[in-house]
């Protein structure tokens, strides 16, 4: 195997270093009891590294638990006078990058592409089902056998399971953003899917729309499982087939088949006027006068490093805690999505957008101007024209003009949640969308026949009373104007908590100099006018008047 740790020289009855593989290990080809093995041994200078030897031992302890045709088999961990070694399957083949270099046209064949993807996906899905992550997926860790060109996944040194939660490592060209920033609370199958998307993209194995979804910065916006990625690739392939055969003919055949099998055809979506830029196309009545608003397509986010406000790319996206809101001197390089009630006053001289304060006492005693609307000595946003309205700011993907968006008042939130009439009678439900908990708001013209929802208008409902897969969310729920508020947690002074569990959203209503109101919801509770100190940081969802 050229350019790989696993090499194929003539047979030897004893272990012998046959090639200086470089890197961290030497690999041997061992013939024992009429069977060929690979023996992997740390290089001499690596044996003194306690951290590396811990990874080496971990690789074996993870690998010995696995038995899959597309993952290298591990047999034994032993030690002799030269130190520890691992004995595993010998793979007669090459790494993916070396194989493609030798066979540059290999993936032009549809059958070859399918076999490779099926086998790699099967191996990775098996790992995830075993509650393990690979975390170092890259071409050099994927072997292609000489006979049959089958996939063999190798190198679990940086792998993860519930038993190993602290060893971090990655290959920069393929690792997910959360690996680079060590946000371990975000690690999951989507972390491996990021690297898988890089591989699919590099070798042209999936359409751009699919790979770009794998490569979303926020892991919660990626495919959440290998199976979801597989289905997305199948859908994109079907679209390609349809375009080649002829959309009209295929559509007629599909409709006929559906009518024959099911006996009915779903009514087409009713025509809707186009929504403003950055808005969901559903309308929500906010008062007895019948005024209506559009909601923004995602939570508000801000990046101080580039002084840019935007809406999240998806309604279920949120940054939450961890690295995104960590203070690095005077620079904030990540997107922020939790803001204090008075951190919006940019046109009035405020320059502080930190989503926390040094201490509650600092704010109460006015010893800092961190949350002042004017950057001076007050936290009361009712002075003159100061108000809790992030619509002061131009939103880059929402029209990019000041004053287009605003924050709902407490009374408007109450009307949306408890008073307005809707076509279906449903105003809100608790839901889990794309594995994210949150509150789902239904527009005035919501038709319950489009997608059946359970436990409606119920403050005490559980998130899992409505579990909505992404395919249904995209095609049956969001497209009909539904708004989803993710349970992104809260920051109280310098502590982030309840991320992914509870939702906290500001209103434009305050009382006194230090308190403001907003929505709070959890798995079994709901308060649409929860009082919170202004120095706490909550999520913000803006609206635009019709």
ZIWO-V991516 format. One record per residue. N is the residue number from 1. RES is the residue in one letter. SS is DSSP state (H for helix, E for strand, - for the rest). D_FIRST is the distance of its C-alpha to the first C-alpha in whole Angstrom. Layout:
N|RES|SS|D_FIRST, N|RES|SS|D_FIRST
This chain:
1|X|-|0, 2|X|-|4, 3|X|-|6, 4|X|-|6, 5|X|-|8, 6|X|-|6, 7|X|-|5, 8|X|-|6, 9|X|-|9, 10|X|-|13, 11|X|-|14, 12|X|-|17, 13|X|-|20, 14|X|-|20, 15|X|-|18, 16|X|-|16, 17|X|-|15, 18|X|-|12, 19|X|-|11, 20|X|-|13, 21|X|-|11, 22|X|-|14, 23|X|-|16, 24|X|-|17, 25|X|E|15, 26|X|E|14, 27|X|E|11, 28|X|E|12, 29|X|E|11, 30|X|E|15, 31|X|E|17, 32|X|E|20, 33|X|-|23, 34|X|-|21, 35|X|E|18, 36|X|E|15, 37|X|E|14, 38|X|E|12, 39|X|E|15, 40|X|E|15, 41|X|E|17, 42|X|E|19, 43|X|-|19, 44|X|H|23, 45|X|H|24, 46|X|H|23, 47|X|-|25, 48|X|-|28, 49|X|-|28, 50|X|H|30, 51|X|H|28, 52|X|H|25, 53|X|H|25, 54|X|H|27, 55|X|H|24, 56|X|H|22, 57|X|H|24, 58|X|H|25, 59|X|H|21, 60|X|H|22, 61|X|H|25, 62|X|H|24, 63|X|H|21, 64|X|-|24, 65|X|-|26, 66|X|-|24, 67|X|-|23, 68|X|-|22, 69|X|-|19, 70|X|-|17, 71|X|E|17, 72|X|-|15, 73|X|-|18, 74|X|E|19, 75|X|E|21, 76|X|E|23, 77|X|E|23, 78|X|E|25, 79|X|E|26, 80|X|E|26, 81|X|-|28, 82|X|-|25, 83|X|E|25, 84|X|E|23, 85|X|E|20, 86|X|E|19, 87|X|E|18, 88|X|E|16, 89|X|E|14, 90|X|-|11, 91|X|-|9, 92|X|-|7, 93|X|E|6, 94|X|E|5, 95|X|E|7, 96|X|H|10, 97|X|H|11, 98|X|H|8, 99|X|H|9, 100|X|H|13, 101|X|H|12, 102|X|H|11, 103|X|-|14, 104|X|-|17, 105|X|-|19, 106|X|H|18, 107|X|H|20, 108|X|H|23, 109|X|-|23, 110|X|H|25, 111|X|H|24, 112|X|H|20, 113|X|H|21, 114|X|H|23, 115|X|H|21, 116|X|H|18, 117|X|H|21, 118|X|H|23, 119|X|H|20, 120|X|H|19, 121|X|H|23, 122|X|H|24, 123|X|H|21, 124|X|H|23, 125|X|H|26, 126|X|H|26, 127|X|H|25, 128|X|H|28, 129|X|H|30, 130|X|-|29, 131|X|-|31, 132|X|-|27, 133|X|E|26, 134|X|-|22, 135|X|-|23, 136|X|-|20, 137|X|-|19, 138|X|-|16, 139|X|H|14, 140|X|H|11, 141|X|H|13, 142|X|E|12, 143|X|E|9, 144|X|E|10, 145|X|E|9, 146|X|-|9, 147|X|-|13, 148|X|-|15, 149|X|-|13, 150|X|-|14, 151|X|E|14, 152|X|E|13, 153|X|E|15, 154|X|-|14, 155|X|-|15, 156|X|-|19, 157|X|-|20, 158|X|-|23, 159|X|-|24, 160|X|E|27, 161|X|E|30, 162|X|-|33, 163|X|-|33, 164|X|E|31, 165|X|-|33, 166|X|-|32, 167|X|-|29, 168|X|-|28, 169|X|-|25, 170|X|-|23, 171|X|-|21, 172|X|-|24, 173|X|-|23, 174|X|-|22, 175|X|-|25, 176|X|-|28, 177|X|H|31, 178|X|H|33, 179|X|H|30, 180|X|H|30, 181|X|-|34, 182|X|-|33, 183|X|-|36, 184|X|H|34, 185|X|H|37, 186|X|H|36, 187|X|-|32, 188|X|-|32, 189|X|H|30, 190|X|H|30, 191|X|H|29, 192|X|H|25, 193|X|H|27, 194|X|H|27, 195|X|H|23, 196|X|H|23, 197|X|H|25, 198|X|H|23, 199|X|H|20, 200|X|H|22, 201|X|H|24, 202|X|H|21, 203|X|-|20, 204|X|-|24, 205|X|-|23, 206|X|-|27, 207|X|-|30, 208|X|H|31, 209|X|H|34, 210|X|H|32, 211|X|H|29, 212|X|H|32, 213|X|H|33, 214|X|H|30, 215|X|-|30, 216|X|-|34, 217|X|-|35, 218|X|-|37, 219|X|H|34, 220|X|H|38, 221|X|H|38, 222|X|-|34, 223|X|-|33, 224|X|-|34, 225|X|-|32, 226|X|H|28, 227|X|H|31, 228|X|H|33, 229|X|H|30, 230|X|H|30, 231|X|H|33, 232|X|H|34, 233|X|H|31, 234|X|H|33, 235|X|H|36, 236|X|H|35, 237|X|H|33, 238|X|H|37, 239|X|H|38, 240|X|H|36, 241|X|H|38, 242|X|H|41, 243|X|H|41, 244|X|H|40, 245|X|H|42, 246|X|-|45, 247|X|H|46, 248|X|H|50, 249|X|H|49, 250|X|H|46, 251|X|H|49, 252|X|H|52, 253|X|H|49, 254|X|H|48, 255|X|H|52, 256|X|H|53, 257|X|H|50, 258|X|H|51, 259|X|H|55, 260|X|H|55, 261|X|H|53, 262|X|H|54, 263|X|-|57, 264|X|-|57, 265|X|-|56, 266|X|-|55, 267|X|-|58, 268|X|-|56, 269|X|-|56, 270|X|-|59, 271|X|-|60, 272|X|-|59, 273|X|-|60, 274|X|-|58, 275|X|-|57, 276|X|-|57, 277|X|-|54, 278|X|-|52, 279|X|E|54, 280|X|-|54, 281|X|-|56, 282|X|-|58, 283|X|-|61, 284|X|E|63, 285|X|E|67, 286|X|-|68, 287|X|-|71, 288|X|-|75, 289|X|-|75, 290|X|-|72, 291|X|-|70, 292|X|E|66, 293|X|E|63, 294|X|E|59, 295|X|E|57, 296|X|E|54, 297|X|-|50, 298|X|-|49, 299|X|-|50, 300|X|E|51, 301|X|E|48, 302|X|E|49, 303|X|E|47, 304|X|-|49, 305|X|-|46, 306|X|-|47, 307|X|-|50, 308|X|E|49, 309|X|E|51, 310|X|E|49, 311|X|E|49, 312|X|-|46, 313|X|-|43, 314|X|-|44, 315|X|-|47, 316|X|-|45, 317|X|-|43, 318|X|-|44, 319|X|-|43, 320|X|-|45, 321|X|-|44, 322|X|H|42, 323|X|H|41, 324|X|H|42, 325|X|H|46, 326|X|-|45, 327|X|-|47, 328|X|E|46, 329|X|-|49, 330|X|-|50, 331|X|E|47, 332|X|-|46, 333|X|-|43, 334|X|-|42, 335|X|-|44, 336|X|E|47, 337|X|-|48, 338|X|-|51, 339|X|E|54, 340|X|E|58, 341|X|-|61, 342|X|-|62, 343|X|-|59, 344|X|-|59, 345|X|-|62, 346|X|H|60, 347|X|H|63, 348|X|H|66, 349|X|-|64, 350|X|-|62, 351|X|-|58, 352|X|-|57, 353|X|-|54, 354|X|-|53, 355|X|-|53, 356|X|-|54, 357|X|-|57, 358|X|-|57, 359|X|-|60, 360|X|H|62, 361|X|H|65, 362|X|H|64, 363|X|H|65, 364|X|H|68, 365|X|-|69, 366|X|-|68, 367|X|-|67, 368|X|-|64, 369|X|-|64, 370|X|-|60, 371|X|-|61, 372|X|-|65, 373|X|-|65, 374|X|-|66, 375|X|-|65, 376|X|-|68, 377|X|-|70, 378|X|-|70, 379|X|-|67, 380|X|-|70, 381|X|-|68, 382|X|-|72, 383|X|-|73, 384|X|-|74, 385|X|-|71, 386|X|-|69, 387|X|-|67, 388|X|-|64, 389|X|-|62, 390|X|H|59, 391|X|H|60, 392|X|H|61, 393|X|-|58, 394|X|-|56, 395|X|E|53, 396|X|-|50, 397|X|-|49, 398|X|-|53, 399|X|-|55, 400|X|-|55, 401|X|-|58, 402|X|-|60, 403|X|-|63, 404|X|-|61, 405|X|-|60, 406|X|E|62, 407|X|-|62, 408|X|-|63, 409|X|-|66, 410|X|H|67, 411|X|H|70, 412|X|H|67, 413|X|H|64, 414|X|H|67, 415|X|H|68, 416|X|H|65, 417|X|H|64, 418|X|H|67, 419|X|H|70, 420|X|-|69, 421|X|-|69, 422|X|-|66, 423|X|-|66, 424|X|-|64, 425|X|-|66, 426|X|-|62, 427|X|-|62, 428|X|E|59, 429|X|E|57, 430|X|E|54, 431|X|E|51, 432|X|E|47, 433|X|E|45, 434|X|-|41, 435|X|-|41, 436|X|E|44, 437|X|E|47, 438|X|E|50, 439|X|E|54, 440|X|E|54, 441|X|E|57, 442|X|-|58, 443|X|-|60, 444|X|-|64, 445|X|-|63, 446|X|-|60, 447|X|-|60, 448|X|-|59, 449|X|-|58, 450|X|-|55, 451|X|-|53, 452|X|-|55, 453|X|-|55, 454|X|-|57, 455|X|-|59, 456|X|-|60, 457|X|-|62, 458|X|-|62, 459|X|-|62, 460|X|-|60, 461|X|-|58, 462|X|-|54, 463|X|H|51, 464|X|H|50, 465|X|H|53, 466|X|-|51, 467|X|E|47, 468|X|E|46, 469|X|-|43, 470|X|H|41, 471|X|H|42, 472|X|H|45, 473|X|H|46, 474|X|H|45, 475|X|H|47, 476|X|H|50, 477|X|H|51, 478|X|H|50, 479|X|H|51, 480|X|H|54, 481|X|-|55, 482|X|-|54, 483|X|E|53, 484|X|E|51, 485|X|E|52, 486|X|E|49, 487|X|-|49, 488|X|-|48, 489|X|-|50, 490|X|E|52, 491|X|E|52, 492|X|E|56, 493|X|-|56, 494|X|-|53, 495|X|E|51, 496|X|E|49, 497|X|E|50, 498|X|-|50, 499|X|-|47, 500|X|-|46, 501|X|-|49, 502|X|-|52, 503|X|E|53, 504|X|E|55, 505|X|E|57, 506|X|E|59, 507|X|E|63, 508|X|E|65, 509|X|E|68, 510|X|E|68, 511|X|E|71, 512|X|-|72, 513|X|-|71, 514|X|-|68, 515|X|E|67, 516|X|E|66, 517|X|E|65, 518|X|E|62, 519|X|E|60, 520|X|E|59, 521|X|E|57, 522|X|-|55, 523|X|-|54, 524|X|-|58, 525|X|-|60, 526|X|E|61, 527|X|E|63, 528|X|E|63, 529|X|E|66, 530|X|E|64, 531|X|E|65, 532|X|E|63, 533|X|E|63, 534|X|-|63, 535|X|-|60, 536|X|-|58, 537|X|E|55, 538|X|E|55, 539|X|E|53, 540|X|-|55, 541|X|-|55, 542|X|-|57, 543|X|E|59, 544|X|E|61, 545|X|E|64, 546|X|-|65
